[in-house]
Amino acid sequence: MGSRNFTSPPGISNESSIAAWLIIRGIAAAVGYVTGPYLSDHEISKFEKRQNEILMDYEKYFEMKEKFWSDMVDRQKNLMGRRKRQ
């Protein structure tokens, strides 16, 4: 009996099937990335709502800090004015 040759037909190689698999996976990932937010609007709106709440908290915090430092500067000016009058 002769030996059998179980190789791929000409034009098809293992490397080309891996490359095709990677290309298909890349295209699927890109499509999922682009269409994902439109498919799950509810989750996105929750995320955006939480993000807006955090931003509002930061704005309030910075307004309080700005007011605090503004008041400190005003107090310092008042103290300096009193010292000059004496």
VOVOBA-399677 format. One record per residue (C-alpha): residue number from 1; residue in one letter; x, y, z. Coordinates in nm, 4 decimals, decimal comma, always signed. Last residue first. Layout:
N
<NUM 'A' <X Y Z>>;
...
***
This chain:
86
<86 'Q' <-0,4538 +10,2065 +6,2940>>;
<85 'R' <-0,6059 +10,2646 +5,9513>>;
<84 'K' <-0,3437 +10,0492 +5,7775>>;
<83 'R' <-0,4120 +9,7577 +6,0114>>;
<82 'R' <-0,7859 +9,7756 +5,9468>>;
<81 'G' <-0,7324 +9,7666 +5,5710>>;
<80 'M' <-0,5013 +9,4659 +5,6007>>;
<79 'L' <-0,7631 +9,2801 +5,8043>>;
<78 'N' <-1,0360 +9,3643 +5,5526>>;
<77 'K' <-0,8151 +9,2499 +5,2646>>;
<76 'Q' <-0,7442 +8,9230 +5,4458>>;
<75 'R' <-1,1137 +8,8678 +5,5087>>;
<74 'D' <-1,1916 +8,9306 +5,1409>>;
<73 'V' <-0,9178 +8,6866 +5,0350>>;
<72 'M' <-1,0553 +8,4191 +5,2683>>;
<71 'D' <-1,4087 +8,4792 +5,1382>>;
<70 'S' <-1,2871 +8,4271 +4,7812>>;
<69 'W' <-1,1045 +8,1142 +4,8919>>;
<68 'F' <-1,4213 +7,9682 +5,0448>>;
<67 'K' <-1,6387 +8,0785 +4,7526>>;
<66 'E' <-1,4035 +7,9055 +4,5083>>;
<65 'K' <-1,4023 +7,5901 +4,7223>>;
<64 'M' <-1,7832 +7,5899 +4,7379>>;
<63 'E' <-1,8080 +7,6437 +4,3616>>;
<62 'F' <-1,5531 +7,3655 +4,3078>>;
<61 'Y' <-1,7591 +7,1227 +4,5152>>;
<60 'K' <-2,0850 +7,2192 +4,3447>>;
<59 'E' <-1,9257 +7,1684 +4,0024>>;
<58 'Y' <-1,7824 +6,8333 +4,1103>>;
<57 'D' <-2,1237 +6,7178 +4,2305>>;
<56 'M' <-2,2778 +6,8290 +3,8996>>;
<55 'L' <-2,0154 +6,6288 +3,7108>>;
<54 'I' <-2,0898 +6,3211 +3,9215>>;
<53 'E' <-2,4626 +6,3543 +3,8566>>;
<52 'N' <-2,3973 +6,3948 +3,4830>>;
<51 'Q' <-2,1895 +6,0747 +3,4802>>;
<50 'R' <-2,4635 +5,8888 +3,6657>>;
<49 'K' <-2,7225 +6,0006 +3,4092>>;
<48 'E' <-2,4882 +5,9181 +3,1212>>;
<47 'F' <-2,4343 +5,5660 +3,2560>>;
<46 'K' <-2,8042 +5,5086 +3,3135>>;
<45 'S' <-2,8788 +5,6458 +2,9644>>;
<44 'I' <-2,6188 +5,4122 +2,8179>>;
<43 'E' <-2,7723 +5,1119 +2,9903>>;
<42 'H' <-3,1182 +5,1971 +2,8563>>;
<41 'D' <-2,9893 +5,2725 +2,5079>>;
<40 'S' <-2,8598 +4,9162 +2,4679>>;
<39 'L' <-2,8703 +4,8488 +2,0942>>;
<38 'Y' <-2,7700 +5,1999 +1,9918>>;
<37 'P' <-2,4650 +5,1987 +2,2181>>;
<36 'G' <-2,3481 +4,8659 +2,0742>>;
<35 'T' <-2,3777 +4,9560 +1,7055>>;
<34 'V' <-2,0290 +5,0993 +1,6552>>;
<33 'Y' <-1,8391 +4,8685 +1,8907>>;
<32 'G' <-2,0318 +4,5637 +1,7747>>;
<31 'V' <-1,9603 +4,6439 +1,4103>>;
<30 'A' <-1,5914 +4,6929 +1,4883>>;
<29 'A' <-1,5751 +4,3662 +1,6827>>;
<28 'A' <-1,7449 +4,1758 +1,4005>>;
<27 'I' <-1,5041 +4,3260 +1,1455>>;
<26 'G' <-1,2064 +4,2298 +1,3581>>;
<25 'R' <-1,3366 +3,8762 +1,4127>>;
<24 'I' <-1,3893 +3,8345 +1,0367>>;
<23 'I' <-1,0391 +3,9638 +0,9629>>;
<22 'L' <-0,8855 +3,7383 +1,2271>>;
<21 'W' <-1,0665 +3,4314 +1,0913>>;
<20 'A' <-0,9584 +3,5154 +0,7361>>;
<19 'A' <-0,5974 +3,5494 +0,8506>>;
<18 'I' <-0,6163 +3,2175 +1,0339>>;
<17 'S' <-0,7651 +3,0525 +0,7245>>;
<16 'S' <-0,4898 +3,2027 +0,5093>>;
<15 'E' <-0,2191 +3,0758 +0,7429>>;
<14 'N' <-0,3577 +2,7202 +0,7363>>;
<13 'S' <-0,3273 +2,7096 +0,3626>>;
<12 'I' <-0,5627 +2,6995 +0,0696>>;
<11 'G' <-0,4336 +2,7743 -0,2799>>;
<10 'P' <-0,3430 +2,4147 -0,3621>>;
<9 'P' <-0,5546 +2,1581 -0,1772>>;
<8 'S' <-0,4593 +2,0996 +0,1827>>;
<7 'T' <-0,2342 +1,8091 +0,2642>>;
<6 'F' <-0,3417 +1,4581 +0,3558>>;
<5 'N' <-0,0947 +1,2645 +0,1383>>;
<4 'R' <-0,1537 +0,8923 +0,1566>>;
<3 'S' <+0,1259 +0,6410 +0,1621>>;
<2 'G' <+0,1137 +0,3472 -0,0753>>;
<1 'M' <+0,0000 +0,0000 +0,0000>>;
***
